[in-house]
Amino acid sequence: MNYPTPQQNNGYHAYSHDVSDDGLVIAGRKFKSRLMTGTGKYPSIESMQQSVMASGCEIVTVAVRRVQNNAPGHEGLAEALDWTKIWMLPNTAGCTNAEEAIRVARLGREMAKLLGQEDNNFVKLEVIPDSKYLLPDPIGTLQAAEQLVKEGFAVLPYVNADPLLCKRLEEVGCATVMPLGSPIGSGQGIQNVANIKIIIEQSKVPVVIDAGIGSPSEAAYGMELGADALLVNSAIALAKNPVIMAQSMGLATQAGRLAYKAGRIPIKNYASASSPLTGVVTK
C-alpha cells in the first residue's frame, strides 16, 4: 500500500502548503516539513523506513551511541535511509553529563560526514542523568551548548520548558530551543502550555516542541500555539500502525501550522450568531 506524504501534490494539501508556509529555517538551512521524527522503538527497520517516508519529514534524529554500538533495533540504521533526501540530526542520547555529550556530538558530526553530509554540523543536545523520569540537566546542557557552539555546531538543545533557560541557550548561540511537552515517551501531550507560550513569544530562534506528544490532535495543538516545529518519535514508532500514524502526524503538523497562520477567532463568554440579524423575515 502506498502512503502519500503531506507534501505530495495531491490537491489542497500541496496548495495550502505552497501558499501559506515559507518553510522552517535552522542555522541557515531551509526545510519544507516542520515535523522531525526519530529512528528508535520501531518494530522493524522496514517499519521505520516506511514511517519516515509517510510522515513527509526531512529531518530524522539518530542516536549516535546506539548506531555505533549496533544496539538492538539500530543494526544497519545508517544505511537504512536515503541521506541525500533526509537531513541527519545526530543526538547525544545516553549522555549523562556535558563532557560525554560533547564527545558524542563530535562523533555524530563525523558519522554525518561518512554518510555524505559533509556540511552537517547539527546536533540534538541531550544531557540526561535522570534514568527514571528522563528529565534533562539544565546546567550540563548549558555547559555543553556553550562549548559546542564554540566548535561550530548548530546546537538544538533538548530542555525543560524553562523560559529563562531557553533564553540563555539562545544567547549563547544555539540554533533552536527544544522544550519538552511532557516526559519522553509518556504520551501525556503538552503539559507545559503556559511556559511554552512564553518561550515561543520571546524566542528569536525556532522553537521545537520535543517529547510527550501522543496523538495528531496534540501535534496540531502544539503548532497552533506557534511552535516552529515538532519532534515526534514514540507516538509514531509505538502506534499499532506506525506508518499510518506517521502520515497523520505529518498532516496534523501542517494543519496546525496553517491554523496558527490563519489566526483563530477570539474566545467569548457569550454566543455570537453566524448569520446577521438584519434582513430577517418578519410577519
Sequence and secondary structure as in RCSB ss.txt:
>XXXX:A:sequence
MNYPTPQQNNGYHAYSHDVSDDGLVIAGRKFKSRLMTGTGKYPSIESMQQSVMASGCEIVTVAVRRVQNNAPGHE
GLAEALDWTKIWMLPNTAGCTNAEEAIRVARLGREMAKLLGQEDNNFVKLEVIPDSKYLLPDPIGTLQAAEQLVK
EGFAVLPYVNADPLLCKRLEEVGCATVMPLGSPIGSGQGIQNVANIKIIIEQSKVPVVIDAGIGSPSEAAYGMEL
GADALLVNSAIALAKNPVIMAQSMGLATQAGRLAYKAGRIPIKNYASASSPLTGVVTK
>XXXX:A:secstr
     TTSSSTHHHHHHHHH   EEETTEEES  EEE  SS S HHHHHHHHHHHT SEEEEEHHHHHTT TT T
THHHHS TTTSEEEEE TT  SHHHHHHHHHHHHHHHHHTT TT  EEEE     TTT    HHHHHHHHHHHHH
TT EEEEEE S HHHHHHHHHTT S BEEBSSSTT       HHHHHHHHHH SS BEEES   SHHHHHHHHHT
T SEEEE HHHHTSSSHHHHHHHHHHHHHHHHHHHHH      SS   SS STT    
